[in-house]
Amino acid sequence: MSTLEIKNLHVNVETDQGTREILRGVDLVINEGEIHAVMGPNGSGKSTLAYTIAGHPKYAVVQGEILLDGENVLEMSVDERARAGLFLAMQYPVEIPGVTNTNFLRTAKTAISGEAPGIRQWTKDVKSAMDDLRMDASFAARNVNEGFSGGEKKRNEILQLELLKPQFAVLDETDSGLDVDALKIVSEGVNRAHSNTGLGVLLITHYTRILRYIKPDYVHVFVAGRVAEQGGPELAERLEEEGYDRYVTEAASAE
Amino acid sequence: MTSVTPTSTAMPTEGQHGLKAHSDGDWDRTVPVQTRSERFRSVNVADFPEVDGKEHVWKLSPVATFADLTNGEISGAVPTLELHEADGVDVSWIARDDERIGAAGIPEERASANAWSSFEQALLISVTGEDEKVAGVTRTGLGTAPRAAHTVIEAAPNSRGLVVLRGTGEARLTENVEILVGEGANLTVVSLQEWAEDGVHLASHFARIGRDAKLKHIVVSLGGKVVRVNPSTHLAEQGADIEALGLYFADAGQHLEQQVYVNHDAPHTRSRVTYKGALQGAGARSVWIGDVLIGNAAVGTDSYEQNRNLVLTDGTRADSVPNLEIETGDIEGAGHASATGRFDDEQLFYLQSRGIPEDEARRLVVRGFLMEIVQKIGDAELEERLVAALEAELAGER
């Protein structure tokens, strides 16, 4: 069984004001097929966790480990991590002018599976995945994310998730900025990937709204760079009623 | 109402508060900047002083590397050409006194005038008929002695066509290309520079666009040591339209330059200028100057020009100078943009996070950046060939 382990992770980021410590000792274990929701107020370090797992150069790991089936993820380059089975659905996917979605998807699939996909099956897979996500066929010929609306960009992220078939996916506020219809479509995509491939999910969100459509097995409350509390789905319900105030006050008084 | 005590508006004397006469300007002793349309023009090389590199039009160019073309005697003998023929496109030689010569424009600098004074016969490429067609002329093996050339591309009223003017192999060439686009015609001209490593090419293109006619003009500079292609477009009649596109890839030690001029001189004319370039390797150099003049008569003008440079390594230099001169306020729009940037690391991160290795991700992004121009050429075969040429540039194979 596949496992993604995060142990005592400390991460700094360089800002104009100097070095800032964002993550202060994060511990998380995600097994294949599990859905973990990481919830927390703005600025608690949720996105930093997502980008650190993916290997963004802006974030410096000063202590701790990330292991994928015992392999040291921190020693891998960004693309090696993806080929090892990690995926990050980004909050703000970038536009890549001049590179069509079709070309991009095929290049990524080829890189990840180590060989070019058979053209007929691949074309069919792309079309059916796009249909499932109610993406118009014209998106294939358009340049990656260029001129896409916020909701279209998020669907394009989930399209990649479904086609690249990673072992673990980090979804960084995939729900933010989506109307309820788009939220349902995107959630269905994540649920499909989960049931088809036994995907492990780290679902990062500020709101409980998406948890109506993607049911977490575990909920972790993230405050001031570490996990302040964890529990089952009932914790999300409690957060919906009480908000983050309790944790924020505790964290502030602990400092 | 409150009263205001007047304070002295006298300037403090020199030295106070660090005040000194400012150094820019110095208008008493310099020639004022002229409007672009009033620049000195002549077909006679002797009317221009020898080029020393201080001139406005030469100050960003390595003039010492081509003094033979600006200041020396050059051969105007006709070269052998490779023709790519098409129905409705005729290629012939015409005499110096043909009435079409000088109809689109005349030289504004000495290399152009030297070519004009030296050519023996002009190449005429005439496009007729409303069917789409692609024709081309390739100049190859021009040798290492300095040469002059003159070409007239004429599109008959309501005709359509694409003409490729290509250069390969050795060359030390200064030339003028006149483009006459008749009423209602739709012409594409591609100037494709794939010269050998030490090739030098100085070109002035003059286009005159007639009523409701459209020219798509594309400059692609890949090979050669010094390549300078300066297209001027005269939007002379109502509804004239120019789409000026450029694509360049400067490698180590290569100087690629383009001075683009669009003269809006009639009502409801439109221009779009988009030049994109990549620079890679020590001493890779590009120059882009974009002058747009919206004259008094050009009411309802719609104009936009932009230059984008992508810097791939240290040791490169990209000059990018957009100029906009407006003589009438009654226009649709006029804008310009210039950006020179390093590789976008966020794009790289995005592609790598999908498993694509770094070098391949870089190639995809650079190719994508330049493809925007390639995709607009409108001829699949030429587009494919350019993609292959760009791949070779990126892989450092040329």
HADDOCK unambig.tbl for C-alpha pairs under 7 A between the chains (distance, minus, plus):
assign (segid A and resid 54 and name CA) (segid B and resid 353 and name CA) 6.66 0.50 0.50
assign (segid A and resid 56 and name CA) (segid B and resid 349 and name CA) 6.83 0.50 0.50
assign (segid A and resid 78 and name CA) (segid B and resid 352 and name CA) 5.64 0.50 0.50
assign (segid A and resid 78 and name CA) (segid B and resid 353 and name CA) 5.51 0.50 0.50
assign (segid A and resid 79 and name CA) (segid B and resid 352 and name CA) 4.44 0.50 0.50
assign (segid A and resid 79 and name CA) (segid B and resid 353 and name CA) 5.32 0.50 0.50
assign (segid A and resid 79 and name CA) (segid B and resid 354 and name CA) 6.52 0.50 0.50
assign (segid A and resid 79 and name CA) (segid B and resid 355 and name CA) 4.15 0.50 0.50
assign (segid A and resid 79 and name CA) (segid B and resid 356 and name CA) 5.68 0.50 0.50
assign (segid A and resid 79 and name CA) (segid B and resid 357 and name CA) 5.62 0.50 0.50
assign (segid A and resid 80 and name CA) (segid B and resid 355 and name CA) 6.43 0.50 0.50
assign (segid A and resid 82 and name CA) (segid B and resid 353 and name CA) 5.63 0.50 0.50
assign (segid A and resid 82 and name CA) (segid B and resid 354 and name CA) 5.71 0.50 0.50
assign (segid A and resid 82 and name CA) (segid B and resid 355 and name CA) 4.67 0.50 0.50
assign (segid A and resid 83 and name CA) (segid B and resid 355 and name CA) 5.19 0.50 0.50
assign (segid A and resid 94 and name CA) (segid B and resid 347 and name CA) 6.29 0.50 0.50
assign (segid A and resid 96 and name CA) (segid B and resid 347 and name CA) 6.53 0.50 0.50
assign (segid A and resid 96 and name CA) (segid B and resid 365 and name CA) 6.96 0.50 0.50
assign (segid A and resid 97 and name CA) (segid B and resid 368 and name CA) 5.70 0.50 0.50
assign (segid A and resid 97 and name CA) (segid B and resid 369 and name CA) 6.09 0.50 0.50
assign (segid A and resid 98 and name CA) (segid B and resid 368 and name CA) 3.63 0.50 0.50
assign (segid A and resid 98 and name CA) (segid B and resid 369 and name CA) 5.69 0.50 0.50
assign (segid A and resid 98 and name CA) (segid B and resid 371 and name CA) 5.55 0.50 0.50
assign (segid A and resid 98 and name CA) (segid B and resid 372 and name CA) 5.64 0.50 0.50
assign (segid A and resid 99 and name CA) (segid B and resid 364 and name CA) 6.86 0.50 0.50
assign (segid A and resid 99 and name CA) (segid B and resid 368 and name CA) 4.95 0.50 0.50
assign (segid A and resid 108 and name CA) (segid B and resid 354 and name CA) 5.66 0.50 0.50
assign (segid A and resid 108 and name CA) (segid B and resid 355 and name CA) 5.82 0.50 0.50
assign (segid A and resid 108 and name CA) (segid B and resid 356 and name CA) 5.59 0.50 0.50
assign (segid A and resid 111 and name CA) (segid B and resid 355 and name CA) 5.68 0.50 0.50
assign (segid A and resid 111 and name CA) (segid B and resid 356 and name CA) 5.54 0.50 0.50
assign (segid A and resid 112 and name CA) (segid B and resid 355 and name CA) 5.52 0.50 0.50
